[in-house]
Amino acid sequence: MSEPAAHPVIVLQTSDARIRAEVEGPIGRLIVANPARRNAVSLDMWKAIPGAIAALEAHPGVRVVVLRGDGDLAFVSGADISEFSTVRKDAASARAYEASNAEAFTAVRHVALPTIAMIRGFCLGGGMGLAVACDLRVAADDAVFGIPAARLGVGYPPDCMADVVAAIGPQRAKEMFYTARRMSATEALETGLLTAVHSVEALENEVIDLATAIAHNAPLTIRAAKAAIDAVIAGTLARDRDRLVALTDACFASADFAEGRTAFLEKREAEFHGA
């Protein structure tokens, strides 16, 4: 079990109260808080996510971001279908809605900090989109996954489709979209969608332990690694090579590199500062 953090919780301002951004020491949290609707995401909530992510990334000392849902029933159960008759009533309004949707996924996908989706209960539709935009996904054994787009007649953002394919492969992705069936946490772990599955009781402590372990490592190294891995997945390694080499060079030019070497020789834990 993790020891309670000694850091105060700092609440950051967001444009919608149902998208909460909090900082506790080196751990930032983005919390989707609409429990009355199983954390379904409205248009205003989608629009609030990029700003919340930017605020967490800019906050001094934040090393990792955990994305989670509020309450016990759901991570995110998808988009708020109750408003589709107004915000997705025709092709033009649907395109505008999808643009806000895609911007939220992009903000999560491209934040320089490592991201962890902490998943309980329903992770459906847009919730899957948010989860697969994260670097790591850890779930409770009560989690349920699915993309019901084919049952609703809606399109799915292409960039988010790429995230699903990267997470589980093209054949699994096609089967998930074609059938619109739901997947258990056990099956999701087997497909590679998840990093780990824990009991409901252990989930939060396990995620805190994982986030803390990441936060203790060298931030510049993690930033360079994330950028390079994402470039490999996106097929842009050749195009982005100069930028990626610069990120690697920054590691070797940093005080953290000297600290890492010294700590290794002195057989102690390094204290990294991201510079």
C-alpha positions as a Markdown table, in Angstrom:
| # | Residue | x | y | z |
|---|---|---|---|---|
| 1 | Met | 0.0 | 0.0 | 0.0 |
| 2 | Ser | 1.2 | 3.5 | -0.8 |
| 3 | Glu | 1.8 | 6.0 | 2.0 |
| 4 | Pro | -0.4 | 9.1 | 1.8 |
| 5 | Ala | 1.3 | 11.9 | -0.1 |
| 6 | Ala | 2.6 | 14.8 | 2.0 |
| 7 | His | 1.9 | 17.3 | -0.7 |
| 8 | Pro | -1.1 | 19.7 | -0.7 |
| 9 | Val | -3.6 | 19.3 | -3.5 |
| 10 | Ile | -3.6 | 22.3 | -5.8 |
| 11 | Val | -6.7 | 22.8 | -7.9 |
| 12 | Leu | -6.1 | 24.5 | -11.3 |
| 13 | Gln | -8.7 | 26.6 | -13.1 |
| 14 | Thr | -10.5 | 25.0 | -16.1 |
| 15 | Ser | -13.3 | 26.3 | -18.4 |
| 16 | Asp | -15.8 | 23.6 | -17.2 |
| 17 | Ala | -16.1 | 22.5 | -13.6 |
| 18 | Arg | -16.7 | 18.9 | -14.8 |
| 19 | Ile | -13.2 | 18.7 | -16.1 |
| 20 | Arg | -11.0 | 19.0 | -13.0 |
| 21 | Ala | -7.2 | 19.6 | -13.0 |
| 22 | Glu | -5.4 | 18.9 | -9.8 |
| 23 | Val | -1.7 | 18.8 | -8.8 |
| 24 | Glu | -0.3 | 16.8 | -5.8 |
| 25 | Gly | 3.5 | 17.0 | -5.7 |
| 26 | Pro | 4.9 | 15.7 | -9.0 |
| 27 | Ile | 1.5 | 14.0 | -10.0 |
| 28 | Gly | -1.0 | 15.9 | -12.0 |
| 29 | Arg | -4.6 | 14.6 | -12.3 |
| 30 | Leu | -7.2 | 15.3 | -15.0 |
| 31 | Ile | -10.5 | 14.1 | -13.6 |
| 32 | Val | -13.7 | 13.7 | -15.7 |
| 33 | Ala | -16.4 | 14.6 | -13.2 |
| 34 | Asn | -19.9 | 14.0 | -14.5 |
| 35 | Pro | -20.9 | 11.0 | -12.3 |
| 36 | Ala | -24.6 | 11.5 | -12.7 |
| 37 | Arg | -24.2 | 10.5 | -16.4 |
| 38 | Arg | -21.4 | 8.0 | -15.8 |
| 39 | Asn | -18.8 | 10.6 | -16.7 |
| 40 | Ala | -20.2 | 11.1 | -20.2 |
| 41 | Val | -18.5 | 14.0 | -21.9 |
| 42 | Ser | -20.5 | 17.0 | -23.2 |
| 43 | Leu | -19.3 | 19.4 | -25.9 |
| 44 | Asp | -18.3 | 22.0 | -23.3 |
| 45 | Met | -16.3 | 19.3 | -21.5 |
| 46 | Trp | -14.5 | 18.2 | -24.6 |
| 47 | Lys | -13.6 | 21.9 | -25.2 |
| 48 | Ala | -12.2 | 22.2 | -21.6 |
| 49 | Ile | -9.8 | 19.2 | -21.9 |
| 50 | Pro | -7.0 | 20.9 | -24.0 |
| 51 | Gly | -6.8 | 23.8 | -21.6 |
| 52 | Ala | -6.7 | 21.5 | -18.5 |
| 53 | Ile | -3.9 | 19.5 | -20.0 |
| 54 | Ala | -2.0 | 22.6 | -20.9 |
| 55 | Ala | -2.4 | 23.9 | -17.3 |
| 56 | Leu | -1.1 | 20.6 | -15.9 |
| 57 | Glu | 1.9 | 20.6 | -18.3 |
| 58 | Ala | 2.8 | 24.1 | -17.4 |
| 59 | His | 2.6 | 23.7 | -13.7 |
| 60 | Pro | 6.0 | 23.6 | -12.0 |
| 61 | Gly | 7.2 | 20.3 | -10.8 |
| 62 | Val | 4.5 | 18.1 | -12.5 |
| 63 | Arg | 6.3 | 15.0 | -13.9 |
| 64 | Val | 3.3 | 12.7 | -14.8 |
| 65 | Val | -0.4 | 13.1 | -15.5 |
| 66 | Val | -3.1 | 10.6 | -14.4 |
| 67 | Leu | -6.4 | 10.7 | -16.2 |
| 68 | Arg | -9.3 | 9.2 | -14.4 |
| 69 | Gly | -13.1 | 9.4 | -13.9 |
| 70 | Asp | -14.9 | 10.6 | -10.9 |
| 71 | Gly | -16.7 | 8.1 | -8.7 |
| 72 | Asp | -16.8 | 4.3 | -8.9 |
| 73 | Leu | -19.0 | 3.6 | -11.9 |
| 74 | Ala | -17.0 | 4.8 | -14.9 |
| 75 | Phe | -13.8 | 6.1 | -16.3 |
| 76 | Val | -15.7 | 7.7 | -19.1 |
| 77 | Ser | -18.8 | 6.2 | -20.6 |
| 78 | Gly | -18.5 | 8.1 | -23.9 |
| 79 | Ala | -19.8 | 11.3 | -25.3 |
| 80 | Asp | -23.0 | 12.7 | -23.9 |
| 81 | Ile | -25.6 | 11.3 | -26.4 |
| 82 | Ser | -28.4 | 13.4 | -24.9 |
| 83 | Glu | -27.1 | 16.5 | -26.7 |
| 84 | Phe | -26.5 | 14.9 | -30.1 |
| 85 | Ser | -29.8 | 16.2 | -31.4 |
| 86 | Thr | -28.4 | 19.7 | -31.1 |
| 87 | Val | -24.7 | 19.5 | -31.3 |
| 88 | Arg | -24.6 | 16.7 | -33.9 |
| 89 | Lys | -27.9 | 17.3 | -35.7 |
| 90 | Asp | -26.4 | 17.4 | -39.2 |
| 91 | Ala | -23.1 | 17.0 | -41.1 |
| 92 | Ala | -21.9 | 20.6 | -40.4 |
| 93 | Ser | -22.5 | 20.5 | -36.7 |
| 94 | Ala | -21.1 | 17.0 | -36.5 |
| 95 | Arg | -17.9 | 18.2 | -38.1 |
| 96 | Ala | -17.6 | 21.0 | -35.5 |
| 97 | Tyr | -18.3 | 18.6 | -32.7 |
| 98 | Glu | -15.7 | 16.1 | -34.1 |
| 99 | Ala | -13.1 | 18.9 | -34.3 |
| 100 | Ser | -13.5 | 19.6 | -30.5 |
| 101 | Asn | -13.5 | 15.9 | -29.9 |
| 102 | Ala | -10.3 | 15.4 | -31.8 |
| 103 | Glu | -8.6 | 18.4 | -30.2 |
| 104 | Ala | -9.2 | 16.8 | -26.8 |
| 105 | Phe | -7.6 | 13.6 | -27.9 |
| 106 | Thr | -4.7 | 15.4 | -29.5 |
| 107 | Ala | -4.0 | 17.4 | -26.3 |
| 108 | Val | -3.8 | 14.2 | -24.3 |
| 109 | Arg | -1.8 | 12.4 | -27.0 |
| 110 | His | 0.8 | 15.1 | -27.5 |
| 111 | Val | 1.4 | 16.4 | -24.0 |
| 112 | Ala | 5.2 | 16.1 | -23.3 |
| 113 | Leu | 4.6 | 14.5 | -19.9 |
| 114 | Pro | 4.0 | 10.8 | -19.5 |
| 115 | Thr | 0.3 | 10.0 | -19.1 |
| 116 | Ile | -1.5 | 7.2 | -17.3 |
| 117 | Ala | -5.2 | 6.3 | -17.7 |
| 118 | Met | -6.6 | 4.9 | -14.4 |
| 119 | Ile | -9.7 | 3.0 | -15.5 |
| 120 | Arg | -12.7 | 1.8 | -13.4 |
| 121 | Gly | -16.0 | 0.7 | -14.7 |
| 122 | Phe | -17.2 | 1.8 | -18.1 |
| 123 | Cys | -14.6 | 2.9 | -20.7 |
| 124 | Leu | -16.7 | 3.3 | -23.8 |
| 125 | Gly | -16.6 | 5.3 | -27.1 |
| 126 | Gly | -15.0 | 8.7 | -26.3 |
| 127 | Gly | -13.7 | 7.2 | -23.1 |
| 128 | Met | -11.7 | 4.7 | -25.1 |
| 129 | Gly | -10.5 | 7.6 | -27.2 |
| 130 | Leu | -9.1 | 9.3 | -24.1 |
| 131 | Ala | -7.7 | 6.1 | -22.7 |
| 132 | Val | -5.8 | 5.1 | -25.9 |
| 133 | Ala | -4.4 | 8.7 | -26.2 |
| 134 | Cys | -2.6 | 8.0 | -22.9 |
| 135 | Asp | 0.8 | 6.4 | -22.8 |
| 136 | Leu | -0.2 | 3.7 | -20.3 |
| 137 | Arg | -3.5 | 2.2 | -19.2 |
| 138 | Val | -4.1 | 0.5 | -15.9 |
| 139 | Ala | -7.5 | -0.8 | -15.0 |
| 140 | Ala | -9.5 | -2.3 | -12.2 |
| 141 | Asp | -10.9 | -5.8 | -12.8 |
| 142 | Asp | -14.4 | -4.3 | -13.1 |
| 143 | Ala | -13.5 | -2.3 | -16.2 |
| 144 | Val | -15.5 | -2.7 | -19.4 |
| 145 | Phe | -14.3 | -1.5 | -22.8 |
| 146 | Gly | -16.0 | -0.9 | -26.1 |
| 147 | Ile | -16.7 | 1.4 | -29.0 |
| 148 | Pro | -20.4 | 1.4 | -29.9 |
| 149 | Ala | -20.1 | 3.8 | -32.9 |
| 150 | Ala | -21.5 | 1.2 | -35.3 |
| 151 | Arg | -24.7 | 1.0 | -33.1 |
| 152 | Leu | -25.1 | 4.8 | -33.1 |
| 153 | Gly | -24.3 | 5.5 | -36.7 |
| 154 | Val | -21.5 | 8.0 | -35.8 |
| 155 | Gly | -18.1 | 8.3 | -37.3 |
| 156 | Tyr | -14.9 | 7.9 | -35.2 |
| 157 | Pro | -12.0 | 10.5 | -35.5 |
| 158 | Pro | -9.3 | 9.1 | -37.7 |
| 159 | Asp | -6.4 | 10.1 | -35.4 |
| 160 | Cys | -8.2 | 8.3 | -32.5 |
| 161 | Met | -8.7 | 5.3 | -34.7 |
| 162 | Ala | -4.9 | 5.3 | -35.2 |
| 163 | Asp | -4.5 | 5.3 | -31.4 |
| 164 | Val | -6.7 | 2.2 | -31.1 |
| 165 | Val | -4.8 | 0.4 | -33.9 |
| 166 | Ala | -1.5 | 1.3 | -32.2 |
| 167 | Ala | -2.8 | -0.1 | -28.9 |
| 168 | Ile | -4.3 | -3.4 | -30.1 |
| 169 | Gly | -3.4 | -3.9 | -33.8 |
| 170 | Pro | -5.5 | -3.6 | -36.9 |
| 171 | Gln | -7.4 | -6.9 | -36.8 |
| 172 | Arg | -8.5 | -6.4 | -33.2 |
| 173 | Ala | -9.4 | -2.8 | -33.9 |
| 174 | Lys | -11.6 | -3.9 | -36.8 |
| 175 | Glu | -13.3 | -6.6 | -34.8 |
| 176 | Met | -14.0 | -4.1 | -32.0 |
| 177 | Phe | -15.5 | -1.5 | -34.4 |
| 178 | Tyr | -17.4 | -3.9 | -36.6 |
| 179 | Thr | -19.1 | -5.8 | -33.8 |
| 180 | Ala | -19.4 | -2.9 | -31.2 |
| 181 | Arg | -19.1 | -5.6 | -28.5 |
| 182 | Arg | -17.8 | -5.0 | -25.1 |
| 183 | Met | -14.5 | -6.3 | -23.7 |
| 184 | Ser | -13.6 | -7.3 | -20.2 |
| 185 | Ala | -10.5 | -6.1 | -18.4 |
| 186 | Thr | -9.0 | -9.6 | -18.6 |
| 187 | Glu | -9.5 | -9.6 | -22.4 |
| 188 | Ala | -8.2 | -6.0 | -22.7 |
| 189 | Leu | -5.0 | -7.1 | -20.9 |
| 190 | Glu | -4.6 | -10.0 | -23.2 |
| 191 | Thr | -4.9 | -7.8 | -26.3 |
| 192 | Gly | -2.3 | -5.4 | -25.1 |
| 193 | Leu | -4.7 | -2.6 | -24.5 |
| 194 | Leu | -3.7 | -2.5 | -20.8 |
| 195 | Thr | -0.5 | -2.3 | -18.9 |
| 196 | Ala | -1.9 | -4.1 | -15.9 |
| 197 | Val | -5.2 | -5.1 | -14.2 |
| 198 | His | -5.7 | -4.8 | -10.4 |
| 199 | Ser | -8.5 | -5.3 | -7.9 |
| 200 | Val | -10.8 | -2.4 | -7.4 |
| 201 | Glu | -9.4 | -2.0 | -3.9 |
| 202 | Ala | -5.8 | -1.9 | -5.1 |
| 203 | Leu | -6.1 | 0.2 | -8.3 |
| 204 | Glu | -5.5 | 3.7 | -7.0 |
| 205 | Asn | -2.5 | 2.7 | -4.9 |
| 206 | Glu | -1.0 | 0.8 | -7.7 |
| 207 | Val | -1.4 | 3.8 | -10.1 |
| 208 | Ile | 0.1 | 6.1 | -7.5 |
| 209 | Asp | 3.0 | 3.8 | -7.1 |
| 210 | Leu | 3.5 | 3.7 | -10.9 |
| 211 | Ala | 3.2 | 7.5 | -11.3 |
| 212 | Thr | 5.6 | 8.0 | -8.4 |
| 213 | Ala | 8.2 | 5.6 | -9.9 |
| 214 | Ile | 7.9 | 7.5 | -13.2 |
| 215 | Ala | 8.2 | 10.9 | -11.5 |
| 216 | His | 11.4 | 9.9 | -9.7 |
| 217 | Asn | 13.2 | 9.2 | -13.0 |
| 218 | Ala | 14.9 | 11.7 | -15.3 |
| 219 | Pro | 12.3 | 13.9 | -17.0 |
| 220 | Leu | 14.4 | 14.8 | -20.0 |
| 221 | Thr | 15.1 | 11.1 | -20.7 |
| 222 | Ile | 11.4 | 10.3 | -20.5 |
| 223 | Arg | 10.4 | 13.2 | -22.7 |
| 224 | Ala | 13.0 | 12.1 | -25.4 |
| 225 | Ala | 11.8 | 8.5 | -25.1 |
| 226 | Lys | 8.1 | 9.4 | -25.5 |
| 227 | Ala | 8.8 | 11.6 | -28.5 |
| 228 | Ala | 10.9 | 8.9 | -30.2 |
| 229 | Ile | 8.4 | 6.1 | -29.5 |
| 230 | Asp | 5.5 | 8.2 | -30.7 |
| 231 | Ala | 7.4 | 9.0 | -33.9 |
| 232 | Val | 8.0 | 5.3 | -34.6 |
| 233 | Ile | 4.3 | 4.6 | -34.1 |
| 234 | Ala | 3.3 | 7.5 | -36.4 |
| 235 | Gly | 5.9 | 6.6 | -39.0 |
| 236 | Thr | 7.5 | 10.0 | -38.8 |
| 237 | Leu | 10.9 | 8.9 | -37.4 |
| 238 | Ala | 12.8 | 10.1 | -40.5 |
| 239 | Arg | 10.9 | 13.4 | -40.7 |
| 240 | Asp | 11.4 | 14.1 | -37.0 |
| 241 | Arg | 14.9 | 12.9 | -36.7 |
| 242 | Asp | 16.5 | 16.3 | -36.1 |
| 243 | Arg | 14.1 | 17.2 | -33.3 |
| 244 | Leu | 14.5 | 13.8 | -31.7 |
| 245 | Val | 18.3 | 14.0 | -31.8 |
| 246 | Ala | 18.0 | 17.4 | -30.2 |
| 247 | Leu | 15.9 | 16.0 | -27.4 |
| 248 | Thr | 18.5 | 13.2 | -26.9 |
| 249 | Asp | 21.4 | 15.7 | -26.9 |
| 250 | Ala | 19.6 | 17.7 | -24.3 |
| 251 | Cys | 19.8 | 14.7 | -22.0 |
| 252 | Phe | 23.6 | 14.5 | -22.3 |
| 253 | Ala | 24.0 | 18.2 | -21.8 |
| 254 | Ser | 21.9 | 18.3 | -18.7 |
| 255 | Ala | 22.8 | 18.5 | -15.0 |
| 256 | Asp | 20.6 | 15.5 | -14.6 |
| 257 | Phe | 23.0 | 13.4 | -16.6 |
| 258 | Ala | 25.8 | 14.3 | -14.3 |
| 259 | Glu | 23.6 | 13.6 | -11.3 |
| 260 | Gly | 22.7 | 10.2 | -12.7 |
| 261 | Arg | 26.3 | 9.2 | -13.2 |
| 262 | Thr | 27.3 | 10.4 | -9.7 |
| 263 | Ala | 24.4 | 8.8 | -8.0 |
| 264 | Phe | 25.2 | 5.5 | -9.7 |
| 265 | Leu | 28.8 | 5.6 | -8.6 |
| 266 | Glu | 27.8 | 6.6 | -5.1 |
| 267 | Lys | 25.2 | 3.8 | -5.0 |
| 268 | Arg | 22.4 | 6.2 | -4.1 |
| 269 | Glu | 19.1 | 7.3 | -5.6 |
| 270 | Ala | 19.5 | 10.1 | -8.0 |
| 271 | Glu | 17.6 | 13.4 | -7.6 |
| 272 | Phe | 16.6 | 14.7 | -11.0 |
| 273 | His | 15.3 | 18.2 | -11.7 |
| 274 | Gly | 14.6 | 18.1 | -15.4 |
| 275 | Ala | 17.5 | 20.4 | -16.3 |
